[in-house]
Amino acid sequence: MSGRLEIDDLHVRFGRAHILQGVSLTLGNKPLSLVGRNGMGKSTLCHAIMGMVGTHSGQIRLDDQDLVGLNPNRVARKGIALVPQGRRMFPSLSVHEHLTLVARKGDVPWTIERVYETFPRLAERRRNGGNQLSGGEQQMLAISRALLMNPRIVIMDEPSEGLAPVIVDHLVETLKQIAAEGMGVFLVEQNMRVATAVSDTVAVMVTGRIATTMASQALMDDAEAQRRYLGVSHGH
Amino acid sequence: MPMLSRLQWAISLAVLALLLALPFLLPSFWTGNIMGRAIVYGIVAMSLTFLASYGGFISLAQTMIAGIAGYTVAVLAPTAIPLGNHWLPYWALIPLAVAAATFAGAVVGLIAVRTREIYLLMITLALAVGFSLFAQSNIDWFNGYEGIRNILGPDIFGYPFRNLYVFYYSSLLVATALYFLVLYVVKTPFGLVLQGIRDNPRRVSAIGFNVGVHRVASFALAGFIAGWGGVLITFYNIGITPGSIGIWATVNVLVMAVIGGLGHPIGAFIGALVYTLFDTFAATIYDRDRFNTLIGLVFLVIVLVSPDGLLGLFRRLTGWRTGRSVATETMEEKT
């Protein structure tokens, strides 16, 4: 069910700022992680794919369908779901209402029941408001909201941000499982440990370009590359 | 998720029972001119409360939309003075008027679809003022400044609509139906999307919903509600004038909604009742010419003490959560 997402020479400008300077990436059957420091354009890339920011030039295709210029709701209906940075719950909706909102009818892999089985914590908190949840619970809800759309590709923007290590481990397992079931996973992370645990390949973004794409293991072993691309030797 | 908790159902039914018994407990003046009036104006206020509470849209066009329904009835009513003698019966006329209001609501929603906050306020206000001035200057259809008189309303089971009980119970029936309609709609996926738009429109779009379409649909629904109010108000006043849909009428409806409390549809009716009580009795309590000052002061005090109106005050005193509070939880980050 996963789709093939191809991004070719994508440029995004905000006024004079040239945020994305020719990004090219391909996401196929295997999960792909994108790492890079703050302000390199990672979130902008996510928003550009979703149609939440306008692009200047370049192409975004999902199975040869052009996504450039579509409104976010159309992109979402084509089968791309974004788990946004900072989770972005609806404060006035309860957990259960968040899920009912996006749940699709019919024979689909992800249903509300399955979400509650996968994340029992959400079932316990089904009546709580979106802003009464802990960071980890919010992240589970944000991921569930995306999964219930039964997308072909799920894009996650910094899902591990602000989460306790034990929750991060759970997150990694969940992402691996989602990918194993055939959903395309595009993971944007600053936490190199999470990125390399989820995917075998890592793309590195530097000032609006993909500086290099390398094997996860190679990045893990290369302290010099870590310092150069990520600024710090990550070890949470 | 159920529409109401068991306790809320019990309270709702108790209040409804009390309202049904009221005409037998109160003098007729109270039934018609206080309760009945509060109910019909409360319907229009509720259309505003619905948009504000669940969509986050403050629309000042709701009185105008009620006026469109009112004028539709008045222009075509069989007994209308000075136009009159039309062939369309009330059973066709009333749905037509409500449909016109629903359509007008959708058009307002379409015009205002990309605006928010102060700009939405300005656009809807401009539409309201524009329509009122149009009605005032149009003689052929709307009879200008004087408006249209003698709109008696339909006979129900052989009783004239002017009969106190007929008017009161018809209005109560319509208001109750619309009230539960709102409570039902906000629990449907459509209603949830609407609340999502209130919280964060970009996010709603990113999970696959067309924000514009949902906004326009919510304005249409609000128009449907206001339309019923407009029809009943026209029967209550036995006619309609441009003044009754002008800027002051618009402000009055806004005051009702805010006094009662944006956040739950019941607030509109509480606000309408409080407003009607003051409007009726302020002149006897205070100087005859200055009762508006008193209403203004009461409004000011309520808004200062409790930004979310009497409902918010009640909620804080009892620790009860009756609905969503607009005033206290709107400003989340928006990305």
Interface residues (C-beta under 8 A of the other chain):
Chain A: M50 M52 N71 P72 N73 A76 R77 A81 L82 P84 G86 R88 F90 P91 S92 L93 S94 H96 E97 T100 L101 V102 N131 R145 A146 M149
Chain B: M1 P189 L192 V193 Q195 G196 R198 D199 N200 R202 R203 S205 A206 I207 G208 F209 N210 V211 R324 E329 E332 E333 T335
